[in-house]
Amino acid sequence: MRLVQFVSRSGERKVGIPADAEIKPLAGSTTVYELASQAIERDMSLAELVASKVLDSSVSYDEIVAEKRLLAPLDHPEPARFWITGTGLTHTGSADARDKMHELAHGDGGDLTDSMKIFRMGLEGGKPAVGEVGVQPEWFFKGLGTCVVPPEAPLPLPDFALAGGEEAEIVGLYLIDPNGNPRRLGFTLGNEFSDQVTEAMNYLYLAHSKLRACSMGPELLLGDLPADTRGTVRVIRSGNTVWEGAFLSGEDNMSHSVYNLEHYHFRYDMFRRPGDLHAYFFGAAILSCANGVTTQSGDLFEIDVPDFGRPLRNEMISSPKADFTILSL
């Protein structure tokens, strides 16, 4: 089962179940956050609650997409309580992509990079036995709910950015329950969208390179993540595909288990505050920049993975210089 959030033509928020060219709205439901909170209160699964609310009516999915009325599949009424974080070097292709990115900037020095070292650590200890904890993964802070843009909306490229590149990933979505336990709502597609040129200058710039907008959706997949999920990532310019690569994810294609990644995020007390939401990016297996592509303002990023329904699409648009002044008080 998958869910979408959207806005009606009259401006009302809705949640629905997508079915090919149509979406079946849910009765009395305006946000996935509210639905998840109700499911916890009633001690039932989110899928069970959703099934009890499906209406007989339907609306056109195509029209919602064309009219840019899609919303991200999860948001918080207080955006500052929506943590956007992630990890990398978790997929069998990710270390090669990261190494290529650094080689393009610095050349091949022959030494084993920190990226390859931590990737090998994941291969050796990232999938512990059930109930056990493995090796610690990479981790980064992306932003808060205000940095998430909806599907089909522009991804802003800051004026100070050296580059803007797609990072096609699976995202785990979580609500912290009243007892401080993370409740996994499901999974969605994400474009983590980073500045790989800034990162390649020096690995200590990784944190700066991640502080950008991102996008998720359009559909939230309830239940377990498929062990092997595949699709295509594209960069489209003026209607023409200038690059495409294979999207491979799921634990069969990862060096870490989902549980191991989750453990190392939620072990911190500050990430288990009741009522908060979390979007946790699980890492990219392929990057266009590692394949010699330099993106431009106006490029369209498309992440098309059939297990997750409709593709996630966003156009990168250059932003004007931020107008602010630092004042003494």
N, C-alpha and C positions, 0 to 999 in steps of 0.2 A: 504494500500500500504506500502511496505517495501523497503528499499534501503540497498545496501552493497557497500563498497569500497574495491577494490582489485588491484593487480598488474598483468599485463599481463606477459606472458613468456618472452617477449622482454623488460620488465622493465618499461612499461608505466602504469601510474595510470589510473584507470577506476572507474566509478560509474555505478551500474546496479540495475535492479529489479530482485530479486530472484523468481524463479518459479519451485518448486520441485527440480529436479536435474540439472536445468539450470539457468543461469543468463542472462538477456537481457540487454546489455550495453546501455548507453545513449549517444546520439550523442554529441560530442564536450564537454563532461563533465569529468573532472578529479578529482574534489573534491566536497563533499557535501557543504563545506564552500562557494565555488564559486556559486553553484546552489542556495543556500539560499540568498546570496547577490544579485544575479540576480533577484530572486523572489521579494525581497524587492524593488529593483529599478523599476521593472515593475508593482508593486502594484498588485501582484497576489499571490495565495497560492503556496507553494512549490509543492504540489501534482499536481496542474494544470501545472506548468512548467515542472515537470518530465514527465507527460503524453505526452507532446508535443515533447519529445526528445527520445522516445523509438525506438530503431532500430529493424529491423526484424531478425537480426542475434542473435545467442546465443552462450554461452560458457559453459563448464562443471563446475557446482558448485562443484561436488565431486573432480575433479582434482585440483581446486583452493584450497580446504580445504586440500587435501592430500599433496600438494606441498607447503603448508604454505604460500600462497600468499594473504591471507585475511589481510585487514587493519582494524583498529578501525573504527566504522561507522562515526566518525567525528574527524577532527583534524584541527589545525591552521597552516598556513605557518610559523608563529612565535610561537613556542610551549609555550613560556613564557606568551603568551596572552590567554592561555586556562586554566581557573580556574577549579580545581577539588576539590569539597567540598561535604558535605553531612550532614545528620541528622540521628538521631536514636530514638529508643523508640517510633516509629510511628505506629507499627503494633500490632495487638492483641496478638501475641505470643512473641514480642520482649522483653517486660519487664520480662517475665518468663525466657527467655533465658539468659538475662543479669544478673538477680538475681542468677540463677543457677551457672553462671560463677564465680561470686563473692563468693558464698557459697563454691564452690570447693576450693577456695583459703583461705577463712577465717572462714568457718563454718557458721552455721545459728545462728546469734546473736539475732534474734527475733525482732529487730528494723526495722522499715520501711526504706528501703534504699533510697538514693537520686534517683536512677533509677526508683524505684516504685513510688516515689512522682511525678516525672516529667511525668511519664507515665499516672498516674491518672489525672494530669492536662490536658493532651491531651484528655483523654476520656471525661472530663467534658467540655472542651472549644476548642478542636482542629478542630471542624467542624462548624464554624459559618454560619449564614445565608448568602446567596449570596450577595456579595458586602460589607460584613462586615469582620472584622479581629478578629481572635480568639487568643488563648493563644500562647505564644512564644515556639517553639520547641527547642530541643537540636541542636547544630550546631558544625561542625568541619571542619578544613582545611586539605585536603588530599595531595595536591601538585599541580603541574602545568602539562602542556601537556607532559613533558618529563617523567612523572611517569606512563603513560598509555602504556601498552603492547598490541599488537593485539591478537585476538582470535587465539588459537592453539600455541601461543608463550609461552616460559617459564616465570613463575612468580618468580622473584629473591627473595630468603629469605636471608636477610642480616646476616652477621656473628655474629652481636651483638644481633640478635633477640632471644627472649626466646621461641617464637612459631610463626607459620604461619597458620592462619585459614581462610577458605572461609567466605565471607559474601555476600550471594546471594541477589541482590537487583534490583529494577527498577531504572533507571537513566533518569532524564529529561535533554534534550540537548537544549541549547539556544544560540542565536546570538543576540548581542546588536546592534540595528539598528542605523542609523546616528543621530536620534533624542534622543538616550539614552534609548529607550524602549526595554525591553527584548522580543525577538520573540522566542516562543517555537517551535523548529523544530519537535520534537516528543520524543519518548521514546525508550530506549534500555535496554537489560540485562546488569548487571554489577556484577563483583566479586570485592568487595571493599577490600578484603584481608588485614586483620589486625593482630596485635599481641595481642591476648586476654589475654595471661598470664601477659604481661607487664601491661595492663590496670587493671587486677584484683589485682595487687599488691597494687595499690592506684589509686583512681579515678582521681587524678590530673595527672596521667600518661597517661590519655586518648589521649592527643595531641600527645605524643611520639608514642603511639601504632598505630596511623593512618598514620604516615609518611612512607609509603611503596608504592610499585608499586600497580597497580590495572589493571583490564582489563574490556573491554566493547565490546558488540556486540554479534554476528557478524552483526545483522540486526537492522536498524533504523526503528521503526514503526511510520509512519506519522499519524496525526490525534489524536483523544482522547485516553487516557489510558482506557482499559477495566475496568469496575467497579469491576470485580471479575476475576482475572487471576491466573491460577494455573499450577503447574508443579512439577518437582522433582529436588532436589539437591543431588549430589552424590560425595563421595570420593572414588576413584578407585586406588587400589594399585596392581601393577603387574598383571593388567587385571581383578582383582577381586574387586567387590564392598564391601568395608569394612564398609560403612555407607551410608544411604540415608534417606532423609526426605522430607516432603511435602513443596513445595513452594506455598505460598499464598500471593497475593498482590492485588493492586487495592483498591479504596476507601472503598469498602465493607468490607475489611479486615484491614483497617487502622484506627487509632485514630485521624488522622489529614486529612484534605482535601489537595489535591495537591496545590490548590490556597493559602491556609494558609502557607504551607511550602515555596512556591515561594515568597510570600510577605515578609516573614522575612529574606529571603536571599537578595532579590533585593532592599530592602529599603535602603541599604547602597550605597552611591554615588559611591564608588570605584568599585562596581560590575555592574555599568551601563555605562561603558566606551565604546563608539561606536567602533565596530569592534572586540571586545573581544568575546570569546566563554566561555560557562560554561557547565560543567557536574555536576549535582547535584544528589547525591545518596539519595534515599528516605528511606533507612533503611531496615534492615533485620528482618525477622520474625522467623528465625530458624538458629541455629549455631551447627555445629558438635561438637565443644568443650564443649558445654553445655550438650551434650549427651555422654560425657565420651570418646570422640575420641581425640587421640593425633596424629596429622599429621606428616608425614615424608617427607624428600626430595625425590622426585620421584613420590609423590602422584599426581594423576590427579583430578582436580576439574571440575565437569560438572554441568551446570545449564541448565536444559531442560524445557522450557516453550513454548508450541505450539503456543500461540498467537504471539510469537516473532520469529518464524521460527526456524532455526537451533540452536542447543545448543551452549552455550559459554563454551569452554573447554580450560584449561591451566594446565600445569604441574608445580608444585612447585620445584624449583631447588636451592640448597644452593649456595650462592655467596661467593667468596673469600673475605678476609679482605680488606677493602678499603685502597688504598695506597695514602695517602696525608700527607702533612706537613704544619703546621701553621707557617708562617714566619712573622717577623716584616718588615715593609716597611720604 
